[in-house]
Amino acid sequence: QSDPAGKLKRFQAGYSYKMSNRTSLYAFYDRSDPNNRVANDVIRAYGVGIQHNF
């Protein structure tokens, strides 16, 4: 690992919007840097969705 302490650098953010008592929209973003000597090895993920409870 390029980081002698072996620490994973990570950032996450998310948001949920309540449309009604049973339905909500959500979005998230995730960024991870495992520090393993590979150039530009940053992992990014994002998602959006809708949740409805019956």
N, C-alpha and C positions, 0 to 999 in steps of 0.2 A: 504494500500500500504506500502511496505517496505521503499520506498523513501518518507520522510515526505513532500517534496515539490511536490510530485505527478508528477514528470517529466518522460516522455517517452524517453528512450535512443534509438536512431535509427541511422543506417548507411546505405547508398545507394551508389552503384557504377554502372555505365553503360558505354557501348561503342557501337558505330555504325561505320560500315565500308562501305563506298560507293563503290559498285562494278561497277556501271554505272550511267548514269544520272537519271535512273528511279528505280534502284534496290539497296537495301542495306541490309546488315546483321546486327543484333544487339544482344547484350547480356546484362543482368543485374543481380545484386545481391542485396538483401535487408535483413537487420537484424534488428529486433525490440526486445527490452526488456521492457515490460510494468511495471515491478517492482510491482507485485501484490502478494507478499508473497508465491507464488508457486515456489518450487524449479525447476530449469531448464526449465523455461517457455519462453525461447527465441524462437522467431518465425523467421524462415529463409525461404526466397523464392529466386528462381533464374529462369531465363528463357533465351531462345535463339530463334531467329526467323529470318525470311526473309520478307522484305517489298518490294512490287513492285507496282509502281504507273502507272495506265493506262492512 
